[in-house]
Amino acid sequence: KSPVFVFSGEGAQWVGMARGLLEGSPVFAGRMAECAAALEPHVDWSLLAVVRGEEGAPSLDRVDVGQPVLFAVMVSL
């Protein structure tokens, strides 16, 4: 049986929420890379750095970060 994902919108994010999928699923990682490339001209932060929780990456609590990250996770799933 496949897992079920529910996206309740802003506030549903948490640090590391997609890190395991990013590291363990080549398909998910590929889609996230595509989303990162699409976002890159429009933001001053790295989608993949945020998802990985890298030092210096902005917080998911910022609306201008959380919204695009949630969108990228949803699209990549």
N, C-alpha and C positions, 0 to 999 in steps of 0.2 A: 504494500500500500504506500502511495506517495505521501510525503508530508504536506500539510496544509499551511499556507502562509496567509496571514491577515495583516493588512496595512491600515493602521488606524490614524495615520497622519502624524503631524508634528507632535513631538513628545514621546513617540514610540521608539526612538533610537536609544542605543546604549553603546558605550565604548566596546569595541571588539565584536559587534553584532554580526559582522559578516567575515571576520578574519579567517575563521576556519574554512569557510567555503572558498574564499580567495586563495588560500593555500592548498586546498584539497580537491578543488573541482576545476579542471582546465577550461571547461565550457563557461562556467561562471566567471573565472578570471579573465577569459578572453572578452566577454561582454563588458566587464568592469573596465578593462583597458580601453575598449571602444568608447565607453561613457567618459572616461578620464580624458581621452583625446578630444572629445566633443566639448567638454567643459573647459579645458585648458585655456582657450582664448578669452574666456569670460570671467575667470576667477583668478585670484592671486594665491591659491593654495592647491595642494595636490589631493585629488580624490583618494588615490591609493594610499598616500601617507596618512590621511585621516582614518581610513578604514583599518589600516594596520596599527593605528595608535602610535605613530612615530613621534619621537620627541620634537617639539616645535610645531607640530601640526595643530591647526586651530581646533577648538572644541566643537563637538556636535551640538552643544547648547546654543551656538550661534545660529540664528534662523537662516542666514545666508550660506551656511555650511550644511546644517541638518536637512533642509529641504532637498537640495541637490543630491546629497548622499542617499537619502531615503528613495528618491526617484531612481538613482542608479542601481541600488540594490533591487528594487522592484523590477526594473527593466531586465537586469541580469538574471534574475530568477526565472 
